[in-house]
Amino acid sequence: MSAIGPVPVVEAKGARIPLLGFGTWELRGRVCSRVVEQALRLGYRHVDTAEIYENEREVGEGLHASGIRRNDVFVTTKIWPAHFAPRELERAARDCLVRLRLSEVDLLLLHWPNLQIPLSETLGALGKVKRDGLARHIGVSNFTVALIEEALQATSEPLVCDQVECHPFLDQSKVIAACRKHGMAVIAYSPIAQGAVRDDEVLVRIGAAHKKTAAQVCLRFLVQQDIVVIPRTSKVERLSENAAIFDFTLSEQEMADISALARDERLVGWAFSGRMKWD
Ligand SMILES: NC(=O)c1ccc[n+]([C@@H]2O[C@H](COP(=O)([O-])OP(=O)(O)OC[C@H]3O[C@@H](n4cnc5c(N)ncnc54)[C@H](OP(=O)(O)O)[C@@H]3O)[C@@H](O)[C@H]2O)c1
């Protein structure tokens, strides 16, 4: 029995995605492998990495050191847009698996859209990688509503999620609605706004009523809407804090108060993201 108890899952097009995952962006070296190992020992069952994070080797080390059976952990990685030409994509996916020391990942995502390469070609290659057994499920990340629609037209393979920036300071209702309409899971990245939620007065006040921290209230707000969260920490002592979000419920009023915090604060941008129309 793990310290944090069983983590609920979200089902999307045959994928069973643990609602709580562990984010690893910017975690490197020994800190990365150690904190991934500790997260899994504690009961996290979902780890998120990407080829661009340059830490898949360390994530793999943490996974193997944890002793968790392969089928008990959900591993996601992402292909960087520079590798979206079909042959490149397949090679990149194989390289990810070598670094992770896995024969397949649970979820393979297109990390950001690449407007230079036809989406149908990239999705064709992603589907082939899945059919070849390199990934159990495939999906997208940082896709706008329009790109989700385009992607679904371009492939017959199920796309199980859109992983997008999602926290109380950013209104993502349109992309969330599009995912729901198409049976896709929403995976929230930067779910605690990279730590900024800690000082928010509303979250702190609601937390005090539940004996929870602002970060826990924020994560609860998301999982209570069946949005998967993948908070990152480099500190082992914060792993339990970020996981203790399934033993309390926010009231409708509290959910509404948190929703009212939305102010279009986008924290993560990449080259062309500023040129993307998000709704
Ligand atoms: N698909 C994409 O394009 C994309 C983009 C960004 C991120 N992601 C994924 O999403 C994951 C999470 O997003 P993120 O890393 O941007 O940010 P995040 O998880 O929202 O926040 C991480 C930051 O918050 C701090 N923190 C962690 N727990 C805390 C707590 N309980 N109270 C206060 N501060 C806390 C961490 O510092 P300490 O280390 O000091 O604890 C770290 O600085 C990433 O790691 C990555 O796996 C995906």
The ligand as a Gaussian input file, in Angstrom:
#p B3LYP/6-31G(d) Opt

LIG

0 1
 N        3.334000      20.278000     -22.683000
 C        4.019000      21.375000     -22.398000
 O        4.317000      22.218000     -23.274000
 C        4.441000      21.631000     -20.985000
 C        4.861000      22.920000     -20.614000
 C        5.215000      23.134000     -19.282000
 C        5.157000      22.101000     -18.382000
 N        4.773000      20.838000     -18.774000
 C        4.726000      19.699000     -17.816000
 O        3.941000      20.084000     -16.699000
 C        4.709000      19.942000     -15.514000
 C        4.280000      20.957000     -14.451000
 O        4.385000      22.279000     -14.931000
 P        5.566000      23.264000     -14.470000
 O        6.766000      22.482000     -14.153000
 O        5.640000      24.313000     -15.515000
 O        4.999000      24.029000     -13.189000
 P        4.180000      23.668000     -11.841000
 O        4.127000      22.223000     -11.598000
 O        2.920000      24.444000     -11.907000
 O        5.091000      24.373000     -10.745000
 C        6.382000      23.943000     -10.437000
 C        7.011000      24.990000      -9.511000
 O        6.221000      25.130000      -8.334000
 C        7.004000      24.861000      -7.183000
 N        6.167000      24.052000      -6.279000
 C        5.908000      22.729000      -6.363000
 N        5.061000      22.341000      -5.397000
 C        4.770000      23.452000      -4.675000
 C        3.946000      23.689000      -3.561000
 N        3.255000      22.720000      -2.983000
 N        3.874000      24.956000      -3.071000
 C        4.587000      25.959000      -3.649000
 N        5.384000      25.788000      -4.733000
 C        5.473000      24.548000      -5.237000
 C        8.224000      24.131000      -7.663000
 O        9.352000      24.499000      -6.892000
 P       10.208000      23.403000      -6.060000
 O       10.928000      22.555000      -7.072000
 O       11.106000      24.281000      -5.253000
 O        9.231000      22.624000      -5.240000
 C        8.396000      24.655000      -9.082000
 O        9.135000      25.867000      -9.070000
 C        6.151000      20.117000     -16.017000
 O        7.109000      19.740000     -15.076000
 C        6.098000      19.309000     -17.273000
 O        6.177000      17.917000     -16.991000
 C        4.392000      20.603000     -20.065000

